[in-house]
Amino acid sequence: MVHAKSSAEHFGGKPKDYLDIHQLMDSSREAFPDMRHRALTHNSWFITKIIPLIFGETRVNSAGTRYSTRAVAEFHVLEDFKGKYIPSAQDFLAEIEFKDWMDNGKGEPPPSHRKLGRYTGNLPKAVLDALQKTGTQVEGIKLVPVKFRPSEPFAGPGCRNGPPGMLD
């Protein structure tokens, strides 16, 4: 909301005119809870390619003024980096240590995949079969029968935001 209020002061209109853009910009916190989350959304590639795809090139605020969605995203990033710069995706990615698993699955799997070997919850048979094919340890995993018809909405135990059988 802080960014939305600031955008309303800068571009006109009300904070709610800009809130969805700012919520997307900071949604990467859900994937990684420290400032490194910004690598996903606070970069020039995301601003110029993704923001217009989702929100369009321009919108009209509640005051009737047309504004650039890119400009709002740029404003957000500049606020977060004290007005000094908008990093490129390369700026962030160049700082990541390259691992073999990033090269078409060579070497050891990524840490999140290795953790599945210790998972003791319920997995559908298709997931279990896929894990076994990759050589992942699957001890302690129970099979869950999955009854799902695509015409039905996702609902029921273990289906918070996805189809039955997804990991919670």
C-alpha positions in Angstrom: 0.0 0.0 0.0 3.0 2.3 0.6 4.0 2.1 -3.0 0.3 2.6 -4.2 -0.1 5.7 -2.1 3.2 7.1 -3.4 2.1 6.3 -7.0 -1.2 8.1 -6.5 0.7 11.2 -5.3 3.1 11.0 -8.3 0.7 9.9 -11.1 -2.7 11.2 -9.8 -5.8 9.2 -8.9 -6.2 6.9 -5.9 -3.9 4.3 -4.4 -6.3 1.5 -5.5 -5.6 2.5 -9.2 -2.0 1.1 -8.7 -2.3 -1.4 -6.0 -2.4 -4.5 -8.2 0.8 -3.6 -10.0 2.6 -3.1 -6.7 1.3 -6.3 -5.3 2.6 -8.2 -8.3 6.0 -6.4 -8.0 6.3 -7.6 -4.3 4.6 -11.0 -4.8 8.0 -12.6 -5.2 8.4 -12.3 -1.4 6.2 -15.5 -1.3 9.0 -17.4 -3.2 11.9 -16.0 -1.2 11.4 -14.0 2.0 14.4 -11.7 2.0 15.4 -8.9 -0.3 16.7 -11.3 -2.9 13.1 -11.8 -3.9 13.6 -8.6 -5.9 15.7 -10.6 -8.4 12.4 -11.9 -9.9 10.5 -8.7 -10.3 12.6 -5.7 -9.7 14.5 -5.6 -12.9 14.3 -3.9 -16.3 13.3 -7.1 -18.1 10.3 -7.7 -15.8 9.2 -4.1 -16.1 9.5 -3.9 -19.9 8.3 -7.4 -20.9 6.0 -8.8 -18.1 4.3 -5.8 -16.7 2.7 -4.7 -20.1 1.7 -8.3 -20.8 -0.3 -8.5 -17.6 -1.6 -4.9 -17.2 -1.4 -3.5 -20.8 0.9 -0.7 -21.9 -1.3 2.0 -20.4 -4.3 2.4 -18.1 -6.6 5.2 -17.0 -6.6 6.1 -13.3 -9.7 7.3 -11.2 -8.8 10.9 -12.1 -9.2 10.1 -15.8 -5.5 10.4 -16.5 -3.8 7.8 -18.8 -0.6 6.4 -17.3 2.1 3.9 -18.3 2.1 0.7 -16.4 5.9 0.5 -17.0 6.3 3.9 -15.4 4.5 2.7 -12.3 6.7 -0.4 -12.1 9.9 1.7 -12.7 8.7 4.1 -10.0 8.3 1.1 -7.6 11.8 -0.2 -8.2 13.4 3.3 -8.0 11.7 3.8 -4.6 13.1 0.5 -3.4 16.6 1.3 -4.6 16.6 4.9 -3.2 16.2 6.4 -6.7 19.7 5.2 -7.7 19.0 2.6 -10.4 16.8 -0.1 -12.0 18.9 -3.3 -12.1 18.9 -5.5 -15.2 18.0 -9.2 -14.8 21.6 -9.8 -15.7 22.7 -7.8 -12.6 20.9 -10.3 -10.4 21.5 -13.5 -12.4 25.3 -12.9 -12.7 25.5 -13.1 -8.9 24.1 -16.7 -8.8 26.6 -19.5 -8.6 26.1 -21.8 -11.6 25.3 -25.4 -10.6 25.3 -28.5 -12.8 21.5 -29.1 -12.3 20.8 -25.9 -14.1 22.3 -27.4 -17.3 19.6 -29.7 -18.4 19.4 -31.7 -15.2 23.0 -32.7 -15.0 24.6 -33.7 -11.7 22.8 -33.5 -8.4 19.2 -32.3 -8.4 18.4 -28.9 -6.8 17.9 -28.7 -3.1 14.1 -28.6 -3.3 14.1 -31.8 -5.3 16.4 -33.6 -2.9 14.1 -32.8 0.0 11.3 -34.9 -1.7 13.3 -38.0 -0.8 12.5 -37.3 2.8 8.9 -36.4 2.2 6.5 -38.6 4.2 3.2 -37.2 3.1 0.7 -38.3 0.5 1.6 -38.3 -3.2 -0.4 -39.4 -6.2 0.9 -42.5 -8.0 1.9 -40.4 -11.1 4.2 -38.3 -9.0 5.6 -41.3 -7.2 6.3 -43.0 -10.5 8.1 -39.9 -11.8 10.2 -39.7 -8.7 11.2 -43.3 -8.9 12.2 -42.9 -12.6 14.6 -40.2 -11.6 16.2 -42.3 -8.8 14.8 -40.2 -6.0 14.4 -42.0 -2.7 10.7 -42.4 -1.9 10.6 -44.3 1.4 7.7 -43.5 3.7 5.5 -42.1 0.9 1.9 -43.3 0.8 -0.1 -43.4 -2.4 -3.3 -41.4 -2.5 -6.1 -42.3 -4.9 -7.0 -39.2 -6.8 -10.5 -38.7 -8.1 -10.7 -35.7 -10.3 -12.8 -34.6 -13.2 -11.6 -31.5 -15.0 -15.1 -30.0 -15.1 -15.1 -29.7 -11.3 -13.5 -26.9 -9.4 -10.5 -27.7 -7.2 -11.8 -28.5 -3.8 -11.4 -30.9 -0.9 -8.5 -31.9 1.4 -5.1 -31.2 0.2 -6.3 -28.9 -2.6 -5.7 -25.4 -1.3 -4.7 -23.9 -4.6 -4.4 -26.6 -7.1 -5.6 -30.0 -8.3 -6.0 -32.9 -6.0 -2.7 -34.5 -5.1 -0.6 -31.4 -5.3 1.8 -31.0 -2.4 0.6 -28.6 0.3 
